[in-house]
Amino acid sequence: MTACPVPYEETDRILLGHGAGGRLTAELLDALVLPALGGPEGPLEDAALLPGHPDLLMSTDSFVVSPLFFPGGDIGSLAVHGTVNDLAMRGAQPVALAATLIIEEGLPTAELRAVLDSFGKAAREAGVPVITGDTKVVGRGAADKLFITTTGIGHRTGGLHPSAAAAHPGDVVLLSGPIGLHGTAVLSTREGLGFEGDIASDSRPLHHLVRALAPIGAHVHTLRDPTRGGVAAALNEIARDSRVAVEIDEAAVPVPAPVAGACEILGLDPLHVANEGCFLACVSATAAESALTELRSLPEGAAAVRIGEVQAAPAGRVVMRTLVGARRMVDMPLGEQLPRIC
Amino acid sequence: MTACPVPYEETDRILLGHGAGGRLTAELLDALVLPALGGPEGPLEDAALLPGHPDLLMSTDSFVVSPLFFPGGDIGSLAVHGTVNDLAMRGAQPVALAATLIIEEGLPTAELRAVLDSFGKAAREAGVPVITGDTKVVGRGAADKLFITTTGIGHRTGGLHPSAAAAHPGDVVLLSGPIGLHGTAVLSTREGLGFEGDIASDSRPLHHLVRALAPIGAHVHTLRDPTRGGVAAALNEIARDSRVAVEIDEAAVPVPAPVAGACEILGLDPLHVANEGCFLACVSATAAESALTELRSLPEGAAAVRIGEVQAAPAGRVVMRTLVGARRMVDMPLGEQLPRIC
């Protein structure tokens, strides 16, 4: 379904790009992980329905961000927000979190304390209890400081049943806030690029913003937070799983000036950069204005905008109308751009 | 409550022993993790009740075992059994698993495939679907090959409501199988000690064996699988959380001859060595014979035995009657003995 299909060739060894959320990740999942584990049928969603419990959803993510602390957050708050948001993208409010720590021997206790305090604060602010966990320590050099895995259970409320496979032709594509902040903040901090004074991660919980859409729940067909692989990967996943085309306006996509500047210098496409505090929504055209009003009623949705629309064909295709009036393909990123961003 | 209390002194840096399941782990949890995360009140159990869903339990564990493959199992099967068993220790049958992978760049694809196939096979054999997951890749040297985090949701059935805090004075202490196999198999393989020809891990799912106890569910007060820290840690946790004393007979504890030999040469106490395929049960004296009959009716419980009893006082004390008729304290292991055993 992609424009330039490249046949999958299994590499002998796992590459960094296999974890970057782009095409290599999708190929690893399709070729290796899902056949072995017997994954669920249908599209890969941000969270999965718990068998026998139609209102409960489960989501899990490992967080390996480097560095542990960055402007706008740290691995602790990120590990809460990331999982809360994956649940929210299925219309669920968080019920409980479980957390595991893999700690490298020698990690300063003060750093661990700061991360745990941040994790606890973020969970309290999101209104979700941490009910169980596990701690492992590995020798020096066997891990890089600290990895956190957070698993969440969420409860689907009201009429919200969004799915990556449910976008309809004619839907309007909304974006809840500006893009590119998380990825550029982490990258700049890690590499000492100097942008980190102007850019802070957008890491934040999005479940309140999703709940604000409940009054028009039946019109909210798809929600997706553009984390690894950015807006480009999220839109390509929606187009693939819903078998639709998506067209967006470059002029409408909010890229903060410092992000645009950083991306230009680094040779990055802002559409490929990870976010941790905004989401894409495909909403019935008739409900689009109501949805924008609801989103803008909360601080985290104040900058919500309409960026494009869903079309019937060609299925799987994402196109951007550029500032100069041309149209260019928005491809699924291959995957090597920004390792350890979340 | 311990015999020789040592005041907690926070170290500047995290030590390997903080992850070994003994006293250092307990101190790290009490001093740092639980205050920050606002952990659940009451004792630390193998799995936690999901708020608002009194029959659902959640458990999470990160698996960092080294090497990835060992006699009797590998990190894939272990990552299923460990989580299934933590749910089983609360009387629950597994409903769903979630799995995350943290992969070191350069891991041979064939090794990843073998581990995933083993994970999938173990899940199918345990009758539990893998419903969601996540894959991260970190650079060379930022992890040691592969870590897996498995989170499970379980459903509590029938009359089984065991808790680490529910052991009663007068209870009989049962052990479902021989001890020391997992820890010595992994250690011997890792260090090339040569015992690995005679010893294989006991890694296996225990939920069928727990279900066999359902007919006498009300009499099953406590179940605990003696993983990190071994039987010594598990009994000390039961004695601490139930505020009872436990006394066991050395002659009754089944230590296979190759395990005993390996422990003697390595200077290990078999009671401190991790297991992944047996559990301790505290059961009403009146139901003890029925429990043993039920356990022995399944292959994984064929060697179930009575090893001791629960007493009223002194609370928190675990004592062993030795082969020569003496009585010695069974202390909580400090924690430095066997890193990366699970």
Interface residues (C-beta under 8 A of the other chain):
Chain A: E10 T11 D12 R13 I14 L15 L16 G17 H18 G19 A20 T25 L28 L29 L32 V33 A36 L37 G38 G39 P40 E45 A47 A48 L49 L50 P51 G52 H53 L56 M58 S59 T60 D61 S62 V64 S66 V95 A96 A98 A99 T100 L101 I102 I103 E104 E105 G106 L107 P108 T109 A110 L112 R113 L116 D117 F119 G120 A123 R124 P129 V130 I131 T132 G133 D134 T135 K136 V137 V138 G139 G141 A142 A143 D144 F147 T149 T151 I153 H155 P339 R340
Chain B: E10 T11 D12 R13 I14 L15 L16 G17 H18 G19 A20 T25 L28 L29 L32 V33 A36 L37 G38 G39 P40 E45 A47 A48 L49 L50 P51 G52 H53 L56 M58 S59 T60 D61 S62 V64 S66 V95 A96 A98 A99 T100 L101 I102 I103 E104 E105 G106 L107 P108 T109 A110 L112 R113 L116 D117 F119 G120 A123 R124 P129 V130 I131 T132 G133 D134 T135 K136 V137 V138 G139 G141 A142 A143 D144 F147 T149 T151 I153 H155 P339 R340
